[in-house]
């Protein structure tokens, strides 16, 4: 398997995987991805920005995600507390794997390969991700891959006010102690 940056030639396979994910969520009565998001324009922009990565095997795309640098507007406000403050991070959005290969641990493989690359980047101190409160499968994958639940975020910044997702953060090998939030607990 290979993790690589997506090109426009990958768009049809990426759209198919996203469509499969939308259908799977609908079958579970989860309203995540049930509107116009993520649409073709978002996916094209992700590719043009250089944010989309794909997990590929034998010329078939098995999974995809958008890895977005910089401050994510949806992560500015949190009900809870991030693990880091004023630290450079990457946000992971639009994670999906092929419905033809469910059960192979592809989301975990995608994350594992991403973490290997991110840990080599000295200027990235953490990774943030969020998911729908009813998306138990994604919550399991996120937690299994070393993320800590940090609270909830409101998706108003992406024109979905009132929609609250669970937020998670994972520290990288390069986190600076000065950027870590230290909570004091009393007994």
Residue pairs with C-beta under 8 A, 6 or more apart in sequence:
1 55
1 56
1 57
1 62
1 109
1 113
2 55
2 56
2 57
3 53
3 54
3 55
3 56
3 110
3 113
3 114
3 117
4 53
4 54
4 56
5 50
5 52
5 53
5 54
6 14
6 46
6 47
6 52
6 53
6 54
6 64
7 47
8 44
8 47
10 47
10 52
10 54
10 61
10 64
11 40
11 43
11 44
11 47
13 54
13 60
13 61
14 43
14 47
14 52
14 54
14 61
14 64
15 40
15 43
16 98
17 61
17 63
17 64
17 96
17 97
17 98
17 99
18 33
18 38
18 43
18 64
18 94
18 96
20 96
20 98
20 99
21 33
21 96
21 97
21 99
22 33
22 34
23 99
24 99
25 31
25 32
25 33
25 34
25 132
25 135
26 34
28 134
29 134
30 132
30 134
30 135
31 132
31 134
32 131
32 132
32 134
32 135
37 158
37 160
38 94
42 94
43 52
43 94
46 52
46 66
46 94
49 68
51 66
51 67
51 68
52 64
52 65
52 66
52 67
53 64
53 65
53 66
53 67
53 110
53 114
54 61
54 62
54 63
54 64
55 61
55 62
55 63
55 64
55 97
55 106
55 109
55 110
55 113
56 62
60 98
61 98
62 97
62 98
62 101
62 104
62 106
63 95
63 96
63 97
63 98
63 106
63 107
63 109
63 110
64 94
64 95
64 96
64 97
65 92
65 93
65 94
65 95
65 96
65 110
65 114
66 92
66 93
66 94
67 90
67 91
67 92
67 114
68 90
68 91
68 92
68 93
69 88
69 90
69 124
72 91
72 128
73 157
73 158
74 91
74 130
74 153
74 154
74 155
74 157
74 158
75 82
75 91
75 128
75 130
75 153
75 167
76 157
77 153
77 154
78 150
78 151
78 152
78 153
78 167
79 151
79 152
79 153
79 154
79 164
80 149
80 150
80 151
80 152
80 167
81 150
81 151
81 181
81 183
82 126
82 128
82 150
82 167
82 169
82 181
83 126
83 148
83 150
83 169
83 171
83 180
83 181
84 125
84 126
84 169
84 171
84 175
84 179
84 180
84 181
85 179
85 180
85 181
86 179
87 125
87 126
87 175
87 176
87 179
87 180
88 123
88 124
88 125
89 124
89 125
89 126
89 127
89 128
89 169
90 118
90 124
90 126
90 127
90 128
91 127
91 128
91 129
92 114
92 127
92 128
92 129
93 129
95 107
95 110
95 129
95 138
97 106
97 107
97 110
98 106
107 138
107 141
107 145
108 141
108 144
108 145
111 141
111 145
112 145
114 127
115 127
115 145
115 146
115 170
115 172
118 124
118 127
118 172
119 172
119 173
119 174
121 172
121 174
122 174
123 174
124 172
124 174
125 171
125 172
125 174
125 175
125 176
125 179
126 169
126 170
126 171
126 172
126 175
127 147
127 169
127 170
127 172
128 167
128 168
128 169
128 170
129 142
129 147
129 167
129 168
129 169
129 170
130 153
130 165
130 166
130 167
130 168
131 138
131 139
131 142
131 165
131 166
131 168
132 138
132 165
132 166
133 152
133 164
133 165
133 166
139 166
142 168
143 149
143 168
145 170
146 170
147 168
147 169
147 170
148 168
148 169
148 170
149 166
149 167
149 168
150 167
150 168
150 169
151 166
151 167
152 164
152 165
152 166
152 167
153 164
153 165
153 167
154 161
154 162
154 163
154 164
155 161
155 163
155 164
155 165
156 162
171 180
